[in-house]
Amino acid sequence: MATPLAPGLLEIDTRLGGWTHITAGFVVEGASPVLIETGSQSSAPTLIAELAELGISPSELAAIVVTHIHLDHAGGVGDLARAFPNATVYVHPAGARHLADPTRLVASAQQVYGPLLDELYGRLDPTPAERIVALDDGQRITVTEGLELEVLQTPGHAKHHVSIFHEPSGTMFCGDAVGVRLPEVGVLWPATPPPDFDLDKALASLEAMRSRRPSHLAFAHYGRFEHADDLLTEAADQLRAWCDVGERALREGRDLEQALADAFLPSLEVVAPEARDRLLTLSGIHANATGIERWLRLRDEGRAGDEVRR
């Protein structure tokens, strides 16, 4: 069943892989109800059934918003768009063409996930291009008279990332821009995957969210948490720490992935093995290391290019 979070806000557990408290979708109630996040394609039947339980008919859902196009957030878009034919699909401009034609996105995901793609996530069906709206920074999505959601472009985790602010409840729907915080794990964990992770953009995005003074952050992985300002500070400190460890490893000729594992996996030793495994499925050391290493090398190449130009 959907869980009330605040007046007019509901959380739906999309049950990725049959697990609970791993991936969430959120409903903003009003005359034109909005769904934020679809989860994976494998979760679409659960989400569609829960929306029906809420009394949202196929003709009533007005909008589907995805924070970014990674398949654990947007894999269900095509299925949801089919089930709710009047819903406008909102996405970052850099993600719009991939929802209309997901061929390249799915092929890239296949290389990353291998058999796990179909076993856990599923793929992504195309959405008609005429139903997709690219989101500008500061754009507003109307839910009902007097209530609009504010869009913030928040790159860093991915170049195609947006966050959504629900001012009446002080809730910032932050996708993966702040990281992953699973209830059964109890710690904030970074998400720095390739190919788009960029520390400077990620830190700027955290500050953009902070500027709206949210009281709560709503994580796709998983749930709504208070003390938003503290979480944003923790996320920034954490990203800097992971990148510092990675940079030092590269400078010393050590394996960056092993250095991150040595530095940060001990913090999960108190976590139940099943919960730790689920966290690392969503945001594993290998993916985070690859994203950080790619960012460091691109940054250093840019600095070298600047020196040459001087």
C-alpha positions as CSV (number, residue, x, y, z in Angstrom):
1,M,0.0,0.0,0.0
2,A,1.0,3.6,-0.6
3,T,2.5,5.3,2.5
4,P,1.5,8.9,3.3
5,L,4.6,11.1,3.8
6,A,2.9,14.5,4.2
7,P,-0.4,16.1,3.2
8,G,-0.7,15.5,-0.5
9,L,2.4,13.3,-0.8
10,L,2.5,9.5,-1.0
11,E,5.3,6.9,-1.3
12,I,5.0,3.7,-3.3
13,D,7.4,0.9,-2.8
14,T,8.1,-0.4,-6.4
15,R,9.7,-3.6,-5.0
16,L,12.7,-3.9,-7.3
17,G,13.6,-7.5,-7.5
18,G,10.9,-8.3,-5.0
19,W,12.8,-6.4,-2.3
20,T,11.2,-3.9,-0.1
21,H,12.5,-0.4,0.7
22,I,14.9,-0.3,-2.2
23,T,13.2,1.8,-4.9
24,A,10.4,4.3,-4.4
25,G,8.0,6.2,-6.6
26,F,6.2,9.3,-5.2
27,V,2.7,10.6,-5.9
28,V,1.9,14.3,-5.5
29,E,-1.9,14.5,-5.2
30,G,-4.1,17.2,-6.7
31,A,-6.4,18.0,-9.6
32,S,-3.5,17.0,-11.9
33,P,-1.7,14.2,-10.0
34,V,2.0,13.8,-10.6
35,L,4.1,10.6,-10.3
36,I,7.8,11.2,-9.6
37,E,10.0,8.2,-10.5
38,T,8.8,5.0,-12.2
39,G,11.4,2.6,-11.0
40,S,12.6,-0.1,-13.3
41,Q,10.5,-1.8,-16.0
42,S,10.4,-4.9,-13.8
43,S,8.6,-2.8,-11.2
44,A,6.1,-1.2,-13.5
45,P,3.3,-3.7,-12.8
46,T,3.5,-3.1,-9.1
47,L,3.4,0.7,-9.6
48,I,0.5,0.5,-12.0
49,A,-1.5,-1.6,-9.6
50,E,-0.7,0.7,-6.6
51,L,-1.9,3.7,-8.6
52,A,-5.1,1.9,-9.4
53,E,-5.5,1.2,-5.7
54,L,-5.2,4.9,-5.0
55,G,-8.1,5.5,-7.4
56,I,-6.0,7.2,-10.1
57,S,-7.6,6.0,-13.3
58,P,-5.7,5.7,-16.6
59,S,-7.1,9.0,-17.8
60,E,-6.3,10.9,-14.6
61,L,-2.6,10.8,-14.1
62,A,-1.4,14.1,-15.5
63,A,2.4,13.9,-15.3
64,I,5.2,11.4,-15.0
65,V,8.6,12.9,-13.9
66,V,11.9,11.1,-13.8
67,T,14.8,12.5,-12.0
68,H,17.2,10.9,-14.5
69,I,17.2,8.2,-17.1
70,H,19.1,5.4,-15.4
71,L,17.0,2.3,-15.6
72,D,16.3,1.9,-11.9
73,H,14.5,5.4,-12.1
74,A,13.1,5.5,-15.7
75,G,13.0,2.0,-16.9
76,G,9.2,1.9,-16.4
77,V,8.4,5.1,-18.3
78,G,7.3,3.4,-21.5
79,D,5.0,1.0,-19.6
80,L,3.6,3.8,-17.4
81,A,3.0,6.1,-20.4
82,R,1.1,3.3,-22.1
83,A,-1.0,2.7,-19.0
84,F,-1.7,6.4,-18.5
85,P,-2.2,7.8,-21.9
86,N,-2.9,11.4,-20.8
87,A,0.2,11.8,-18.7
88,T,2.9,14.1,-19.9
89,V,6.4,12.7,-19.4
90,Y,9.0,15.2,-18.0
91,V,12.7,14.6,-18.1
92,H,16.0,16.6,-18.3
93,P,16.7,17.8,-21.9
94,A,19.7,15.5,-22.2
95,G,17.5,12.5,-21.5
96,A,14.5,13.3,-23.7
97,R,15.8,11.6,-26.9
98,H,16.7,8.4,-24.9
99,L,13.2,8.0,-23.7
100,A,11.9,8.4,-27.2
101,D,14.5,6.0,-28.6
102,P,16.1,3.9,-25.8
103,T,18.3,1.8,-28.1
104,R,21.6,3.3,-27.1
105,L,20.7,3.6,-23.4
106,V,19.6,-0.1,-23.2
107,A,22.7,-1.2,-25.1
108,S,24.9,0.7,-22.6
109,A,23.0,-0.7,-19.7
110,Q,23.5,-4.2,-21.1
111,Q,27.3,-3.7,-21.1
112,V,27.2,-2.5,-17.5
113,Y,24.8,-5.0,-16.0
114,G,25.1,-8.1,-18.2
115,P,22.5,-10.8,-17.2
116,L,21.4,-8.7,-14.2
117,L,19.8,-6.3,-16.6
118,D,16.9,-8.6,-17.5
119,E,17.0,-10.6,-14.2
120,L,16.6,-7.5,-12.0
121,Y,15.8,-4.3,-13.9
122,G,14.2,-5.1,-17.3
123,R,14.7,-2.7,-20.2
124,L,12.9,0.4,-21.4
125,D,10.1,0.7,-23.9
126,P,10.0,3.9,-26.1
127,T,7.7,6.8,-25.2
128,P,6.1,8.8,-28.1
129,A,8.2,11.9,-28.6
130,E,5.2,14.2,-28.6
131,R,4.4,13.2,-25.0
132,I,7.9,14.1,-23.7
133,V,8.7,17.6,-22.3
134,A,12.3,18.6,-21.6
135,L,12.6,20.4,-18.3
136,D,14.3,23.8,-17.9
137,D,15.9,24.9,-14.6
138,G,13.3,26.7,-12.6
139,Q,10.4,25.3,-14.6
140,R,7.2,24.6,-12.7
141,I,4.8,21.7,-13.0
142,T,1.2,22.5,-12.0
143,V,-0.4,20.0,-9.7
144,T,-3.5,22.0,-8.7
145,E,-4.4,25.6,-8.5
146,G,-1.9,27.3,-6.2
147,L,0.4,24.3,-6.1
148,E,3.4,23.9,-8.4
149,L,6.5,21.7,-8.3
150,E,9.8,23.5,-8.9
151,V,12.4,21.9,-11.1
152,L,16.1,22.2,-10.4
153,Q,18.6,20.9,-12.9
154,T,21.1,19.0,-10.6
155,P,23.8,17.3,-12.6
156,G,26.8,15.6,-11.0
157,H,25.5,12.1,-10.5
158,A,24.5,12.2,-14.1
159,K,24.3,15.1,-16.6
160,H,20.6,14.4,-17.2
161,H,19.6,14.7,-13.5
162,V,16.8,17.0,-12.1
163,S,15.5,17.3,-8.6
164,I,11.9,18.4,-7.7
165,F,10.9,20.7,-4.9
166,H,7.5,20.4,-3.2
167,E,7.5,23.7,-1.2
168,P,4.3,23.1,1.0
169,S,5.9,20.1,2.7
170,G,9.5,21.3,2.3
171,T,10.3,18.1,0.4
172,M,13.1,17.9,-2.2
173,F,12.8,14.8,-4.4
174,C,16.5,14.3,-5.0
175,G,16.8,11.1,-7.1
176,D,20.4,10.0,-6.7
177,A,22.0,13.5,-6.5
178,V,22.5,13.1,-2.7
179,G,23.3,9.4,-2.8
180,V,21.6,6.3,-1.5
181,R,20.1,5.9,2.0
182,L,18.4,2.6,2.5
183,P,16.5,2.3,5.8
184,E,18.0,-1.2,6.6
185,V,21.5,0.1,6.0
186,G,21.1,3.4,7.9
187,V,24.1,5.3,6.4
188,L,24.3,7.7,3.5
189,W,26.3,6.1,0.6
190,P,27.5,8.0,-2.5
191,A,26.5,7.2,-6.1
192,T,29.3,8.3,-8.5
193,P,28.8,6.1,-11.6
194,P,30.3,6.5,-15.0
195,P,30.1,8.1,-17.5
196,D,28.9,11.4,-16.2
197,F,29.9,11.8,-12.6
198,D,31.4,15.2,-12.0
199,L,32.4,16.3,-8.5
200,D,32.2,20.0,-9.1
201,K,28.8,19.8,-10.6
202,A,27.6,17.4,-7.9
203,L,28.7,19.8,-5.2
204,A,27.0,22.8,-7.0
205,S,23.8,20.8,-7.2
206,L,23.8,20.1,-3.5
207,E,24.1,23.8,-2.9
208,A,21.3,24.5,-5.3
209,M,19.1,22.2,-3.4
210,R,20.2,23.7,-0.1
211,S,19.2,27.2,-1.4
212,R,15.6,26.2,-1.4
213,R,15.8,25.4,2.4
214,P,14.1,22.0,2.2
215,S,13.2,20.4,5.5
216,H,13.2,16.8,4.1
217,L,14.9,14.9,1.3
218,A,13.0,12.2,-0.6
219,F,15.4,9.6,-1.9
220,A,14.5,7.2,-4.7
221,H,16.6,4.7,-2.7
222,Y,14.8,5.0,-0.2
223,G,12.3,7.2,1.6
224,R,11.8,10.6,3.0
225,F,14.2,11.9,5.7
226,E,14.2,15.0,7.8
227,H,17.3,17.2,8.6
228,A,17.8,17.9,5.0
229,D,20.6,20.5,5.6
230,D,22.6,18.0,7.6
231,L,22.2,15.3,4.9
232,L,23.3,17.7,2.2
233,T,26.4,18.6,4.2
234,E,27.1,14.9,4.8
235,A,26.8,14.2,1.1
236,A,29.2,16.9,0.1
237,D,31.8,15.8,2.7
238,Q,31.4,12.2,1.6
239,L,31.9,13.0,-2.1
240,R,35.0,15.0,-1.3
241,A,36.4,12.2,0.8
242,W,35.8,9.5,-1.8
243,C,37.4,11.7,-4.5
244,D,40.3,12.5,-2.3
245,V,41.0,8.8,-1.6
246,G,40.7,8.1,-5.3
247,E,43.0,10.9,-6.3
248,R,45.6,9.9,-3.8
249,A,45.5,6.3,-5.0
250,L,46.1,7.4,-8.6
251,R,48.9,9.7,-7.6
252,E,50.6,6.9,-5.7
253,G,50.1,4.3,-8.4
254,R,47.7,2.2,-6.4
255,D,44.4,0.6,-7.6
256,L,41.7,3.2,-7.1
257,E,38.9,0.6,-6.6
258,Q,40.8,-1.2,-3.9
259,A,41.7,2.0,-2.2
260,L,38.0,3.0,-2.0
261,A,37.1,-0.5,-0.7
262,D,39.8,-0.3,2.0
263,A,38.7,3.1,3.1
264,F,34.9,2.8,3.0
265,L,33.7,-0.8,3.1
266,P,34.5,-1.1,6.8
267,S,31.7,1.3,7.5
268,L,29.3,-1.4,6.4
269,E,30.6,-4.1,8.6
270,V,27.8,-3.5,11.1
271,V,25.1,-3.8,8.4
272,A,23.2,-7.1,7.9
273,P,24.8,-8.9,4.9
274,E,21.5,-8.9,2.9
275,A,21.1,-5.2,3.3
276,R,24.7,-4.6,2.4
277,D,24.4,-6.7,-0.7
278,R,21.4,-4.7,-1.9
279,L,23.1,-1.4,-1.3
280,L,26.1,-2.5,-3.3
281,T,23.9,-3.8,-6.1
282,L,22.5,-0.2,-6.4
283,S,25.8,1.6,-5.8
284,G,28.8,-0.7,-5.8
285,I,32.4,0.1,-5.2
286,H,33.4,-0.8,-8.8
287,A,30.8,1.5,-10.4
288,N,31.7,4.4,-8.0
289,A,35.4,3.9,-8.6
290,T,35.0,3.9,-12.3
291,G,33.0,7.1,-12.2
292,I,35.5,8.8,-9.9
293,E,38.5,7.7,-12.0
294,R,37.0,8.9,-15.2
295,W,36.2,12.3,-13.7
296,L,39.8,12.6,-12.3
297,R,41.3,11.8,-15.6
298,L,39.1,14.1,-17.6
299,R,39.8,16.9,-15.0
300,D,43.5,16.4,-15.3
301,E,43.4,16.3,-19.1
302,G,41.5,19.6,-19.0
303,R,44.1,21.1,-16.7
304,A,46.9,19.9,-18.9
305,G,45.1,21.4,-21.9
306,D,44.8,24.7,-20.1
307,E,48.5,24.7,-19.4
308,V,49.3,24.1,-23.1
309,R,47.0,26.9,-24.2
310,R,48.7,29.3,-21.8
